[in-house]
Amino acid sequence: LEVAVQSALTGTFINCGQNCVASERILVQDSIAGELERRLLKVASQLRQGSPLGGAVVDIGAMATPLQVDIVEGLVARAVEQGARVVIGGKRALAASGEYFAPTILADVTPDMEIMQRETFGPVMLLCSFVDDEQAIAIANGTAFALSSSVFSSNRKRARAIADAVA
């Protein structure tokens, strides 16, 4: 689980999520969703955001354009209106310093939400739980975009079967 936590955080927040293969949709077995969320929050709450030119060590910088911040802000707001829950972040940050959006984790995200069907291209992690492998595969394959995917499990055979079924 700890490897999955670190991989999800790195995959989501690298380059402020502005990377074609950045992680966005984190599908998590419902039986461990609460524990995963707690661990993600613990680490995400320690992330430092700001300009790398300011002399301080930062983990997450600014977004590339004001338009992209607007897009991310709108997607997050609509997800919350549709029932997603903000675990951390969810809003602009450091407004006086540039185009920053706080590292964000949304939980209780469902496949039918707009944010699950669009690329956020920002520092936003979506936690979507599933009941069984078939549902996870259906969610993973239920989008028009997806350049990469990873499967984490303590059962290698199960992980390989899921990975093979993701299109």
Number of C-alpha atoms within 10 A of each C-alpha: 13 10 10 16 18 14 14 19 24 16 19 28 25 18 19 25 24 20 14 11 15 28 28 27 24 21 20 19 17 14 11 11 17 14 12 19 17 13 14 21 17 11 12 18 13 9 13 15 20 21 18 13 9 8 8 11 12 14 18 22 23 24 21 16 11 12 11 17 22 14 15 23 19 15 21 26 16 15 23 19 11 16 14 22 18 19 19 18 18 22 17 17 17 14 9 7 10 17 20 26 27 23 28 24 25 23 23 17 24 20 16 12 17 15 25 22 14 13 21 22 23 29 31 30 26 25 24 22 23 19 11 11 15 12 14 19 19 15 20 21 14 16 13 8 12 18 9 11 15 13 15 17 13 8 8 11 10 14 16 13 13 19 16 10 14 18 13
